[in-house]
Amino acid sequence: MDEQQRYSPALALTILSAIFLGSCAVAALWIAVDILHRRGWKTMMAIMITVYILNALYLVPLTLWTYLNYGRPSKPGPRPPPSHCASHGAQPNAYECKTETDDVHSKTQSEESNSDGAVNAPISSQSGPEAMNKAQDSSGDHACHASSERPMFATVTVGVCHCGAGCLLGDIVGEWLVYGTGAEINSRSIWPAWLIDYAFALLFGIVFQYFSIALMSGDYSLRTIWRALKADILSLTSFEIGLFGWMAIFQIAIFDWKLEMNTATYWWMMQIGMFLGHWTAVPMNYWLIAKKVKEPCA
């Protein structure tokens, strides 16, 4: 398209597009800062941090609802009380070093005896570095444990968001690649855009699926790659039905092939398309989770 034929969206449409894009960017930034403030990398699945931030860029209300109710990490707790033996740089004795909490716990146990004078069995308790390490080791299972407590709708939403995150990255890379190279088929850029967007979305989506399934199942073998491939092909294809369908509608029926990719309005249209894609992917993700192809907490 030469310079004289370039289409410029109406100013009001451009402003409206910028408002939607900006509000989504603010929501994504807020989630990122909130996770950072709460040290979410210690208690969340690493892949979920990326998923929540990326999905806020097009699915703000639902992403915020899911994050605040089922994904938001707890605030960091207070530090454990200091040990009696950690003073003046002295080397502590393992049998003499006790915290204030341990003293109170021991005193309580000694007072809990039955009528025969037998002391009750001690309650298992851990403190110090071993307990902290154990808590950190189990932090990666937070999302999996939480999934048993959340409704199926929220579980499916998280599953679709995995797909949406890969699709979003694929669209960004693919669309700019098509625009930068001027790729066209039959003098239209939408056809190569669909092919390239889908290829990159599939690549990113498989990565997202693999690391979520592998972490939950503990299996990092080729079998997990195959599971990720099956889950993402079906999930992503159902997602793209909504997105690509809307791309055809706004490019052909609304803007008559005139809307270019380097405009705010184009990316607002893509936001709408991904929103629609989320809902066309819900039935497929419900089935994949029910059939255990996708992990319910992935």
C-alpha positions in Angstrom: 0.0 0.0 0.0 1.6 3.3 -1.0 1.6 6.4 1.1 -1.3 8.1 -0.7 -3.6 5.1 0.1 -2.6 4.6 3.7 -5.6 4.5 6.0 -5.6 6.4 9.3 -8.3 5.4 11.9 -10.5 8.2 13.2 -9.0 10.1 16.1 -11.8 9.0 18.5 -11.2 5.4 17.6 -7.5 5.8 18.1 -8.0 7.4 21.6 -10.4 4.6 22.5 -7.9 2.0 21.4 -5.2 3.7 23.4 -7.4 3.7 26.5 -8.0 -0.1 26.3 -4.3 -0.9 25.5 -3.1 1.4 28.3 -5.5 0.0 30.9 -4.4 -3.5 30.2 -0.7 -2.5 30.4 -1.4 -0.9 33.8 -3.1 -4.1 35.0 -0.2 -6.3 33.9 2.3 -4.0 35.5 0.3 -4.0 38.8 0.3 -7.8 38.8 4.0 -7.9 38.2 4.7 -5.4 41.0 2.3 -7.2 43.4 4.1 -10.5 42.8 7.5 -8.9 43.3 6.3 -7.2 46.5 5.0 -10.5 47.9 8.0 -12.5 46.7 5.8 -14.7 44.6 8.8 -16.4 43.0 9.2 -18.4 46.3 5.6 -19.7 46.4 4.3 -19.6 42.8 5.0 -21.8 39.9 7.4 -19.8 37.8 5.5 -20.3 34.6 2.3 -18.9 36.3 4.0 -15.6 37.0 4.4 -15.1 33.2 0.9 -16.4 32.5 -0.9 -13.9 34.8 1.1 -10.9 33.5 0.6 -11.8 29.8 -3.1 -12.5 30.1 -3.7 -9.2 31.8 -2.7 -7.6 28.5 -6.0 -8.7 26.9 -8.2 -10.3 29.5 -8.1 -7.9 32.4 -11.3 -8.6 34.5 -11.0 -12.4 34.3 -7.3 -12.4 34.9 -7.5 -10.2 37.9 -10.3 -12.2 39.3 -8.4 -15.5 38.9 -5.2 -14.0 40.3 -6.7 -12.3 43.3 -8.8 -15.4 44.3 -6.6 -18.3 43.3 -3.2 -17.2 42.3 -2.1 -14.3 44.5 0.8 -15.2 46.8 0.6 -14.5 50.5 2.5 -11.7 52.1 5.9 -12.7 53.4 5.6 -13.8 57.1 7.7 -12.5 60.0 11.2 -13.9 60.5 11.7 -16.7 63.0 12.8 -15.6 66.5 16.6 -15.3 67.1 18.4 -18.3 68.6 19.9 -18.0 72.1 23.2 -19.3 70.9 23.7 -17.0 68.0 25.7 -14.3 69.8 29.2 -12.9 69.6 30.1 -15.1 66.7 30.3 -18.2 68.9 29.9 -21.5 67.2 26.6 -23.0 68.4 26.3 -26.5 69.9 23.6 -28.4 68.0 22.2 -29.9 71.3 22.2 -26.6 73.2 21.0 -24.2 70.5 17.2 -23.6 71.0 14.9 -20.8 70.0 12.4 -19.1 72.3 9.7 -21.0 70.4 11.4 -24.3 71.2 11.6 -23.4 74.9 7.9 -22.6 75.1 7.0 -25.8 73.1 9.1 -28.0 75.4 7.6 -26.4 78.5 4.1 -27.0 77.2 4.8 -30.7 76.4 6.3 -31.3 79.9 3.1 -30.0 81.5 0.8 -32.2 79.4 0.8 -35.4 81.3 -2.0 -37.9 81.9 -3.4 -39.0 85.2 -0.9 -42.0 85.3 2.0 -39.5 85.1 2.9 -40.5 81.6 3.9 -37.7 79.4 2.0 -37.3 76.1 3.9 -38.2 72.9 5.7 -35.1 71.7 4.2 -33.3 68.8 6.4 -33.3 65.7 7.9 -29.9 65.2 10.6 -28.5 62.9 12.3 -25.2 63.1 15.3 -23.5 61.7 17.0 -24.1 58.3 15.6 -27.6 57.8 12.0 -26.4 58.1 12.7 -23.5 55.9 14.2 -25.7 53.2 11.3 -28.0 53.4 8.8 -25.2 53.0 10.7 -23.8 50.0 10.9 -27.3 48.4 7.1 -27.7 48.6 6.4 -24.1 47.4 6.3 -25.2 43.8 3.3 -27.4 44.6 1.2 -24.4 45.8 -0.8 -24.1 42.6 -1.4 -27.9 42.5 -2.7 -28.0 46.1 -4.8 -24.9 45.4 -6.4 -26.5 42.4 -8.2 -29.1 44.5 -9.9 -26.2 46.4 -11.0 -24.1 43.5 -14.0 -24.5 41.2 -13.7 -26.2 37.9 -14.4 -22.8 36.1 -11.3 -21.3 37.7 -9.2 -24.4 36.9 -10.3 -24.3 33.2 -9.6 -20.5 33.2 -6.1 -21.1 34.3 -5.7 -23.8 31.6 -6.9 -21.5 28.9 -4.7 -18.7 30.2 -1.7 -21.0 29.6 -2.8 -21.2 26.0 -3.5 -17.5 25.8 0.0 -16.6 27.0 1.6 -18.6 24.2 -0.9 -17.2 21.7 -0.1 -13.6 22.7 3.6 -14.0 22.4 3.1 -15.8 19.0 0.9 -12.9 17.8 3.4 -10.2 18.8 6.3 -12.0 17.1 4.4 -13.1 14.1 2.6 -9.9 13.3 5.7 -7.8 13.5 7.6 -10.3 11.4 5.0 -10.1 8.7 4.9 -6.4 8.9 8.7 -6.0 8.8 9.2 -8.3 5.9 6.1 -7.2 3.9 5.0 -10.8 3.5 1.9 -11.3 1.4 -0.1 -14.0 -0.2 -2.4 -12.9 -3.0 -1.5 -9.3 -2.1 -2.9 -9.7 1.4 -0.9 -9.9 4.6 -3.5 -11.7 6.6 -2.8 -15.1 5.1 0.9 -15.3 6.0 0.0 -13.6 9.4 -2.3 -16.5 10.2 0.3 -19.1 9.3 3.2 -17.4 11.1 1.1 -16.4 14.2 -0.1 -20.0 14.6 3.5 -21.4 14.2 5.0 -19.1 16.8 2.0 -19.5 19.2 2.3 -23.3 19.0 6.0 -23.0 19.8 5.5 -20.8 22.8 2.5 -22.7 23.9 4.3 -26.1 23.9 7.0 -24.5 26.1 4.4 -23.3 28.6 2.5 -26.6 28.6 5.7 -28.6 29.0 7.0 -26.8 32.0 3.7 -26.8 33.8 3.0 -30.5 33.1 6.5 -31.6 33.9 6.6 -29.7 37.2 3.2 -31.1 38.3 3.9 -34.7 37.2 7.7 -34.8 38.0 8.3 -36.3 34.5 10.6 -34.3 32.2 10.9 -37.1 29.6 9.9 -37.2 26.0 6.5 -38.5 27.2 5.8 -35.1 28.7 6.8 -33.3 25.5 4.2 -35.5 23.7 1.6 -34.7 26.3 2.4 -31.0 25.9 2.2 -31.2 22.2 -1.2 -32.9 22.2 -2.6 -30.5 24.8 -1.4 -27.4 23.1 -2.4 -28.3 19.5 -6.0 -28.9 20.5 -6.2 -26.0 23.0 -4.4 -23.5 20.7 -6.4 -24.5 17.6 -9.6 -23.9 19.5 -8.2 -20.5 20.8 -7.2 -19.4 17.3 -10.7 -20.1 15.9 -12.0 -17.2 17.9 -9.0 -15.0 17.2 -8.6 -15.6 13.5 -12.3 -15.5 13.0 -12.4 -12.0 14.4 -9.3 -11.0 12.5 -11.2 -11.8 9.3 -14.2 -9.9 10.4 -12.5 -6.7 11.3 -10.0 -6.7 8.4 -12.5 -7.7 5.7 -15.9 -6.6 6.8 -15.2 -3.6 9.0 -12.0 -1.9 7.7 -12.0 -3.3 4.1 -8.4 -4.4 4.3 -7.2 -0.9 5.1 -6.3 -1.2 8.8 -2.5 -1.6 9.2 -0.7 -3.5 11.9 1.3 -0.5 13.2 -1.7 1.3 14.7 -3.2 1.3 18.1 -6.6 0.4 16.7 -5.2 -2.8 15.1 -3.9 -4.0 18.4 -7.2 -3.2 20.1 -8.9 -5.3 17.5 -6.4 -8.1 18.4 -7.2 -7.7 22.1 -10.9 -8.3 21.2 -9.9 -11.3 19.1 -7.9 -12.9 21.9 -10.8 -12.2 24.3 -13.1 -14.1 21.9 -10.4 -16.8 21.5 -10.4 -17.4 25.2 -14.0 -18.4 25.2 -13.8 -20.6 22.1 -11.0 -22.5 23.9 -13.0 -23.1 27.1 -14.9 -26.2 26.0 -11.7 -27.8 24.7 -9.7 -27.1 27.8 -12.5 -28.4 30.0 -12.4 -31.7 28.0 -8.5 -31.9 28.1 -8.5 -31.4 31.9 -11.3 -33.8 32.5 -9.4 -36.4 30.4 -6.2 -35.6 32.3 -4.4 -34.6 29.1 -3.7 -31.3 30.8 -2.8 -31.1 34.5 -5.7 -29.5 36.4 -3.3 -27.0 38.0 -1.4 -26.3 34.8 
